[in-house]
């Protein structure tokens, strides 16, 4: 599958980040928007973003106008 305009930087909720990276402290945006977690689809203001192949997550986000 071609990733095309899908982003490799995806938002994650607290629960999904912790499940995939137990014991790690994520970097967070200071003033985040509410995003949809790429793993579970829940709305989250966590400010956590992970680098992941967008073809491997069920709720992948497209690239934004700024290329991120």
OpenMM code with the backbone's topology and positions (N, CA, C; nanometers):
from openmm import Vec3, app, unit

residues = "UNK UNK UNK UNK UNK UNK UNK UNK UNK UNK UNK UNK UNK UNK UNK UNK UNK UNK UNK UNK UNK UNK UNK UNK UNK UNK UNK UNK UNK UNK UNK UNK UNK UNK UNK UNK UNK UNK UNK UNK UNK UNK UNK UNK UNK UNK UNK UNK UNK UNK UNK UNK UNK UNK UNK UNK UNK UNK UNK UNK UNK UNK UNK UNK UNK UNK UNK UNK".split()
positions = [
    Vec3(0.0841, -0.1186, 0.0000),
    Vec3(0.0000, 0.0000, 0.0000),
    Vec3(0.0879, 0.1240, 0.0000),
    Vec3(0.0541, 0.2211, -0.0788),
    Vec3(0.1277, 0.3478, -0.0854),
    Vec3(0.0736, 0.4401, 0.0219),
    Vec3(0.1635, 0.5018, 0.0986),
    Vec3(0.1194, 0.5892, 0.2070),
    Vec3(0.0713, 0.7239, 0.1541),
    Vec3(0.1147, 0.7642, 0.0345),
    Vec3(0.0656, 0.8866, -0.0275),
    Vec3(0.0680, 1.0053, 0.0653),
    Vec3(-0.0493, 1.0577, 0.0942),
    Vec3(-0.0561, 1.1775, 0.1774),
    Vec3(-0.0844, 1.1458, 0.3235),
    Vec3(-0.0538, 1.0242, 0.3663),
    Vec3(-0.0688, 0.9886, 0.5074),
    Vec3(0.0570, 1.0288, 0.5844),
    Vec3(0.0379, 1.0753, 0.7046),
    Vec3(0.1496, 1.1217, 0.7869),
    Vec3(0.2122, 1.0076, 0.8667),
    Vec3(0.3434, 1.0108, 0.8793),
    Vec3(0.4137, 0.9151, 0.9645),
    Vec3(0.4184, 0.9655, 1.1081),
    Vec3(0.3692, 1.0864, 1.1340),
    Vec3(0.3582, 1.1419, 1.2684),
    Vec3(0.2108, 1.1407, 1.3058),
    Vec3(0.1759, 1.0559, 1.4019),
    Vec3(0.0364, 1.0318, 1.4354),
    Vec3(0.0083, 1.0631, 1.5829),
    Vec3(-0.1107, 1.1184, 1.6127),
    Vec3(-0.1465, 1.1442, 1.7519),
    Vec3(-0.1805, 1.0153, 1.8261),
    Vec3(-0.1511, 1.0137, 1.9550),
    Vec3(-0.1816, 0.8979, 2.0391),
    Vec3(-0.2397, 0.9451, 2.1711),
    Vec3(-0.3332, 0.8702, 2.2247),
    Vec3(-0.3885, 0.9023, 2.3566),
    Vec3(-0.2937, 0.8490, 2.4641),
    Vec3(-0.3153, 0.8941, 2.5866),
    Vec3(-0.2310, 0.8508, 2.6989),
    Vec3(-0.2317, 0.6991, 2.7142),
    Vec3(-0.3502, 0.6395, 2.7101),
    Vec3(-0.3630, 0.4947, 2.7323),
    Vec3(-0.2894, 0.4145, 2.6254),
    Vec3(-0.3055, 0.4504, 2.4988),
    Vec3(-0.2390, 0.3759, 2.3910),
    Vec3(-0.0880, 0.3958, 2.3943),
    Vec3(-0.0424, 0.5174, 2.4271),
    Vec3(0.1014, 0.5404, 2.4374),
    Vec3(0.1599, 0.4532, 2.5485),
    Vec3(0.0955, 0.4541, 2.6643),
    Vec3(0.1453, 0.3757, 2.7781),
    Vec3(0.1457, 0.2263, 2.7458),
    Vec3(0.0445, 0.1777, 2.6746),
    Vec3(0.0381, 0.0354, 2.6393),
    Vec3(0.1521, -0.0043, 2.5462),
    Vec3(0.1945, 0.0862, 2.4601),
    Vec3(0.2997, 0.0562, 2.3631),
    Vec3(0.4399, 0.0914, 2.4132),
    Vec3(0.4469, 0.1803, 2.5116),
    Vec3(0.5762, 0.2263, 2.5644),
    Vec3(0.5701, 0.2319, 2.7174),
    Vec3(0.5507, 0.1167, 2.7836),
    Vec3(0.5358, 0.1176, 2.9295),
    Vec3(0.6557, 0.1801, 2.9999),
    Vec3(0.6248, 0.2671, 3.0954),
    Vec3(0.7291, 0.3299, 3.1748),
    Vec3(0.7979, 0.4480, 3.1101),
    Vec3(0.7687, 0.4772, 2.9849),
    Vec3(0.8325, 0.5904, 2.9158),
    Vec3(0.7485, 0.7163, 2.9349),
    Vec3(0.8143, 0.8289, 2.9441),
    Vec3(0.7459, 0.9576, 2.9537),
    Vec3(0.7456, 1.0223, 2.8156),
    Vec3(0.6269, 1.0490, 2.7609),
    Vec3(0.6221, 1.1063, 2.6263),
    Vec3(0.6529, 1.2555, 2.6254),
    Vec3(0.7030, 1.3036, 2.5142),
    Vec3(0.7102, 1.4473, 2.4909),
    Vec3(0.5710, 1.4905, 2.4485),
    Vec3(0.5302, 1.6068, 2.4896),
    Vec3(0.3957, 1.6544, 2.4594),
    Vec3(0.3993, 1.7960, 2.4036),
    Vec3(0.3013, 1.8291, 2.3222),
    Vec3(0.2831, 1.9667, 2.2789),
    Vec3(0.2381, 2.0486, 2.3993),
    Vec3(0.2762, 2.1744, 2.4040),
    Vec3(0.2424, 2.2602, 2.5170),
    Vec3(0.0945, 2.2988, 2.5148),
    Vec3(0.0413, 2.3330, 2.3998),
    Vec3(-0.0983, 2.3760, 2.3870),
    Vec3(-0.1642, 2.2950, 2.2753),
    Vec3(-0.1939, 2.1663, 2.3018),
    Vec3(-0.2419, 2.0788, 2.1944),
    Vec3(-0.3888, 2.0989, 2.1596),
    Vec3(-0.4214, 2.0661, 2.0353),
    Vec3(-0.5600, 2.0569, 1.9922),
    Vec3(-0.6101, 1.9180, 2.0283),
    Vec3(-0.7403, 1.8999, 2.0285),
    Vec3(-0.7959, 1.7660, 2.0460),
    Vec3(-0.7766, 1.6920, 1.9140),
    Vec3(-0.7161, 1.5749, 1.9208),
    Vec3(-0.6879, 1.4925, 1.8033),
    Vec3(-0.7553, 1.3573, 1.8208),
    Vec3(-0.7557, 1.2765, 1.7176),
    Vec3(-0.8086, 1.1408, 1.7237),
    Vec3(-0.6907, 1.0449, 1.7310),
    Vec3(-0.6871, 0.9616, 1.8339),
    Vec3(-0.5786, 0.8658, 1.8527),
    Vec3(-0.5727, 0.7717, 1.7323),
    Vec3(-0.4541, 0.7552, 1.6772),
    Vec3(-0.4376, 0.6703, 1.5586),
    Vec3(-0.4589, 0.5225, 1.5896),
    Vec3(-0.4473, 0.4846, 1.7157),
    Vec3(-0.4609, 0.3442, 1.7541),
    Vec3(-0.6050, 0.3061, 1.7885),
    Vec3(-0.6708, 0.3840, 1.8768),
    Vec3(-0.8042, 0.3451, 1.9243),
    Vec3(-0.9182, 0.4307, 1.8699),
    Vec3(-0.8865, 0.5473, 1.8134),
    Vec3(-0.9897, 0.6335, 1.7572),
    Vec3(-1.0552, 0.7268, 1.8571),
    Vec3(-1.0095, 0.7283, 1.9815),
    Vec3(-1.0669, 0.8167, 2.0831),
    Vec3(-1.0164, 0.9597, 2.0648),
    Vec3(-1.1019, 1.0570, 2.0939),
    Vec3(-1.0603, 1.1968, 2.0935),
    Vec3(-0.9684, 1.2176, 2.2131),
    Vec3(-0.8569, 1.2868, 2.1914),
    Vec3(-0.7607, 1.3066, 2.2998),
    Vec3(-0.6922, 1.4425, 2.2900),
    Vec3(-0.6798, 1.5113, 2.4029),
    Vec3(-0.6021, 1.6347, 2.4088),
    Vec3(-0.4614, 1.6085, 2.4643),
    Vec3(-0.4111, 1.4859, 2.4519),
    Vec3(-0.2852, 1.4455, 2.5161),
    Vec3(-0.1635, 1.5228, 2.4666),
    Vec3(-0.1645, 1.5642, 2.3404),
    Vec3(-0.0469, 1.6320, 2.2851),
    Vec3(0.0662, 1.5375, 2.2528),
    Vec3(0.0387, 1.4064, 2.2550),
    Vec3(0.1408, 1.3054, 2.2256),
    Vec3(0.1317, 1.2693, 2.0776),
    Vec3(0.2463, 1.2671, 2.0114),
    Vec3(0.2542, 1.2217, 1.8731),
    Vec3(0.3623, 1.1160, 1.8632),
    Vec3(0.3362, 1.0124, 1.7846),
    Vec3(0.4321, 0.9037, 1.7670),
    Vec3(0.4635, 0.8885, 1.6189),
    Vec3(0.5825, 0.8400, 1.5916),
    Vec3(0.6207, 0.8111, 1.4532),
    Vec3(0.5856, 0.6651, 1.4279),
    Vec3(0.4976, 0.6434, 1.3303),
    Vec3(0.4491, 0.5086, 1.3011),
    Vec3(0.4112, 0.5012, 1.1532),
    Vec3(0.4306, 0.3855, 1.0944),
    Vec3(0.3891, 0.3632, 0.9563),
    Vec3(0.2367, 0.3788, 0.9521),
    Vec3(0.1842, 0.4759, 0.8796),
    Vec3(0.0407, 0.5020, 0.8808),
    Vec3(-0.0433, 0.3882, 0.8234),
    Vec3(0.0178, 0.2978, 0.7520),
    Vec3(-0.0584, 0.1841, 0.6983),
    Vec3(-0.0800, 0.0757, 0.8034),
    Vec3(-0.0205, 0.0926, 0.9226),
    Vec3(-0.0318, -0.0093, 1.0272),
    Vec3(-0.1273, 0.0299, 1.1391),
    Vec3(-0.1874, 0.1477, 1.1312),
    Vec3(-0.2812, 0.1930, 1.2352),
    Vec3(-0.4202, 0.2127, 1.1754),
    Vec3(-0.5245, 0.1830, 1.2531),
    Vec3(-0.6601, 0.1901, 1.1990),
    Vec3(-0.7155, 0.3310, 1.1803),
    Vec3(-0.6577, 0.4300, 1.2472),
    Vec3(-0.7113, 0.5667, 1.2402),
    Vec3(-0.6013, 0.6644, 1.1971),
    Vec3(-0.5361, 0.6358, 1.0858),
    Vec3(-0.4253, 0.7182, 1.0371),
    Vec3(-0.4738, 0.8554, 0.9922),
    Vec3(-0.3905, 0.9552, 1.0197),
    Vec3(-0.4199, 1.0931, 0.9811),
    Vec3(-0.3450, 1.1287, 0.8535),
    Vec3(-0.4029, 1.2150, 0.7777),
    Vec3(-0.3403, 1.2634, 0.6556),
    Vec3(-0.2431, 1.3769, 0.6888),
    Vec3(-0.1527, 1.4038, 0.5965),
    Vec3(-0.0611, 1.5159, 0.6132),
    Vec3(-0.1419, 1.6460, 0.6207),
    Vec3(-0.0951, 1.7385, 0.7014),
    Vec3(-0.1583, 1.8695, 0.7107),
    Vec3(-0.1037, 1.9587, 0.6006),
    Vec3(-0.1618, 2.0731, 0.5846),
    Vec3(-0.1156, 2.1676, 0.4829),
    Vec3(0.0290, 2.2074, 0.5021),
    Vec3(0.0780, 2.2016, 0.6281),
    Vec3(0.2165, 2.2395, 0.6543),
    Vec3(0.3138, 2.1232, 0.6345),
    Vec3(0.2610, 2.0055, 0.5881),
    Vec3(0.3462, 1.8923, 0.5570),
    Vec3(0.3731, 1.7998, 0.6724),
    Vec3(0.3099, 1.8229, 0.7885),
    Vec3(0.3330, 1.7363, 0.9047),
    Vec3(0.2183, 1.6393, 0.9233),
] * unit.nanometer
topology = app.Topology()
chain = topology.addChain("A")
for resn in residues:
    res = topology.addResidue(resn, chain)
    for name in ("N", "CA", "C"):
        topology.addAtom(name, app.Element.getBySymbol(name[0]), res)
